[in-house]
Amino acid sequence: MGNNGEGGGKAAIALLPIFMIIIGGLAVVGIILLVFGITNYNSLVTKQVAVEEQESNIDTQLQRRADLIPNLVNTVKSFAKHESEVFSEVTEAREKLMAADSMAEKSEANEQVDAALGKLIAIAESYPELKSDSVYVGLMDELSGTENRISYARQEYNASVNDYNKSIRSFPGSIFAAMFGFEKADFFEAAEGTDTVPEVNLDE
């Protein structure tokens, strides 16, 4: 009986290194998985923050243009008071843009502002004195510069969105996106022909 107990103890001691190796291996695998998970999670967070930063840049430029619109409307109105329908359309489009929350709403509202501004600026073609007015010319220069900045900000934002969306759709990002609630981001769409301010010939 004593020999059996001694033999069992020796067997347990002999198996101890094997258990240690297994436990050590599992610990290493666990650490690798933990590091892998943290790395991928942080990568998604970084790309999500990049999208948010680029969206903020778009908001800044949209606000800048929105601030120009009332002065532009008033300047055109001083030469063409009877164009009340166009003035109302521009004002309503601006208000809708300012109230937009999601990027999809901003994209839609921005297209309406573009279309309304196109009509407003087209009115200037019928008023040579308006086209040569220093206030109008200055506002148009500011508006043109703002439109260019919006176009650039849109490109940067959409590039960030594309990178982020690819990450949450592909493995292993898709797993962490599902686990931690990372959602697809919307692109800032532009209707065809709305990337620039309609050209007005100020020399005529």
C-alpha positions in Angstrom: 0.0 0.0 0.0 2.8 2.4 0.9 4.5 1.7 -2.4 1.3 2.5 -4.3 1.1 5.9 -2.6 4.7 6.6 -3.2 4.2 5.6 -6.9 1.2 7.9 -7.2 3.1 10.8 -5.8 6.0 10.3 -8.2 3.5 10.1 -11.1 1.9 13.4 -10.1 5.3 15.0 -9.8 6.3 13.7 -13.2 3.1 15.2 -14.7 3.7 18.6 -13.1 6.0 19.9 -15.8 3.4 18.9 -18.4 0.7 20.8 -16.6 2.9 23.8 -16.2 3.7 23.8 -19.9 0.0 23.6 -20.8 -0.9 26.4 -18.4 2.0 28.5 -19.7 0.9 27.9 -23.3 -2.7 28.9 -22.5 -1.4 32.0 -20.8 0.7 32.9 -23.8 -2.2 32.4 -26.1 -4.5 34.4 -23.9 -2.0 37.3 -23.8 -1.6 37.2 -27.6 -5.4 37.2 -28.1 -5.7 40.1 -25.6 -3.0 42.2 -27.4 -4.6 41.3 -30.7 -8.0 42.4 -29.5 -6.8 45.6 -27.9 -4.9 46.5 -31.1 -7.8 45.9 -33.4 -10.2 47.8 -31.0 -7.9 50.8 -30.8 -7.5 50.8 -34.6 -11.3 51.0 -35.0 -11.5 53.8 -32.5 -8.8 55.7 -34.2 -10.5 55.4 -37.6 -13.9 56.4 -36.0 -12.3 59.5 -34.5 -10.8 60.4 -37.8 -14.3 60.3 -39.4 -15.7 62.5 -36.6 -12.9 65.0 -37.0 -13.5 65.2 -40.8 -17.2 65.6 -40.2 -16.4 68.5 -37.9 -14.4 70.1 -40.7 -17.4 69.8 -43.0 -19.7 71.3 -40.4 -17.3 74.3 -40.0 -17.3 75.0 -43.8 -21.1 74.5 -44.1 -21.6 77.0 -41.2 -19.2 79.4 -42.9 -21.3 79.3 -46.1 -24.6 79.5 -44.1 -23.3 82.7 -42.5 -22.7 84.2 -46.0 -26.1 83.4 -47.4 -28.2 86.1 -45.5 -25.9 88.9 -46.7 -25.9 87.5 -50.3 -29.7 87.3 -50.3 -30.1 90.8 -49.0 -27.6 92.1 -51.6 -29.4 90.5 -54.5 -32.8 91.6 -53.0 -31.7 95.2 -53.1 -31.5 94.9 -56.9 -34.3 92.4 -57.5 -37.0 92.7 -54.8 -39.6 90.9 -56.9 -37.6 87.6 -56.9 -39.3 86.7 -53.5 -39.8 83.0 -54.4 -36.1 82.4 -54.9 -35.2 84.3 -51.8 -37.6 82.2 -49.8 -36.2 79.0 -51.3 -32.7 79.9 -50.4 -33.7 80.8 -46.8 -35.7 77.6 -46.3 -32.8 75.5 -47.7 -30.4 77.2 -45.4 -32.6 76.6 -42.4 -33.0 72.9 -43.3 -29.2 72.6 -43.5 -28.7 74.2 -40.1 -31.3 71.8 -38.6 -29.7 68.7 -40.2 -28.3 66.2 -37.7 -27.1 63.1 -39.5 -24.7 63.1 -42.4 -27.4 61.8 -44.7 -29.6 64.8 -43.7 -26.7 67.2 -44.2 -26.0 65.7 -47.7 -29.6 66.1 -48.8 -30.0 69.6 -47.3 -26.7 70.7 -48.8 -27.8 69.7 -52.3 -31.0 71.8 -51.8 -28.8 74.8 -50.7 -26.6 74.3 -53.8 -29.7 74.3 -56.1 -31.2 77.3 -54.4 -28.0 79.3 -54.5 -27.7 78.4 -58.2 -31.0 80.1 -58.9 -30.1 83.1 -56.7 -26.8 83.6 -58.5 -28.4 83.2 -61.9 -30.5 86.2 -61.1 -27.4 88.3 -61.1 -27.0 87.7 -64.8 -30.0 90.0 -65.5 -28.5 92.9 -63.4 -25.2 94.3 -64.6 -25.1 96.8 -61.7 -25.5 93.9 -59.2 -22.6 92.0 -60.8 -20.3 95.0 -60.4 -21.4 95.8 -56.9 -18.4 95.6 -54.6 -20.4 93.9 -51.8 -21.8 91.3 -54.2 -18.4 90.7 -55.7 -16.8 90.3 -52.3 -19.5 87.9 -51.1 -19.1 85.8 -54.3 -15.4 85.5 -53.7 -16.0 84.4 -50.2 -18.7 81.9 -51.3 -16.4 80.5 -54.0 -13.6 80.0 -51.6 -16.0 78.3 -49.1 -17.3 76.0 -51.7 -13.8 74.9 -52.6 -13.1 74.2 -48.9 -16.4 72.2 -48.7 -15.4 70.1 -51.7 -12.0 69.4 -50.2 -13.5 68.6 -46.8 -15.9 66.3 -48.5 -13.1 64.3 -50.2 -11.2 64.0 -46.9 -14.3 62.9 -45.0 -15.4 60.4 -47.5 -11.8 58.9 -47.6 -12.0 58.5 -43.9 -15.4 56.9 -44.0 -14.3 54.5 -46.7 -11.3 53.4 -44.6 -13.5 53.0 -41.5 -16.3 51.2 -43.2 -13.9 48.7 -44.8 -12.4 48.0 -41.4 -15.7 47.2 -39.7 -16.9 45.0 -42.6 -13.7 42.9 -42.9 -12.3 40.3 -40.6 -11.3 40.7 -37.8 -12.7 44.2 -37.5 -16.2 42.9 -38.2 -16.1 40.8 -35.0 -15.1 43.8 -32.8 -17.5 46.1 -34.6 -20.3 43.7 -33.6 -19.1 43.3 -30.1 -18.6 47.0 -29.3 -21.3 48.6 -31.5 -19.2 50.2 -34.2 -21.7 51.3 -36.9 -21.3 52.1 -40.6 -20.7 55.8 -41.3 -22.6 57.6 -44.1 -20.8 59.3 -46.9 -21.3 63.0 -47.6 -22.8 62.8 -51.0 -22.7 65.5 -53.7 -25.2 65.8 -56.5 -23.7 66.0 -59.9 -22.6 69.6 -60.8 -22.8 70.9 -57.2 -19.1 70.9 -56.4 -18.6 74.5 -57.4 -20.5 77.8 -57.3 -22.2 78.5 -60.6 -20.0 80.8 -62.6 -21.2 84.4 -63.0 -19.4 86.7 -65.5 -18.6 89.8 -63.5 -16.9 91.5 -66.5 -20.0 92.1 -68.6 
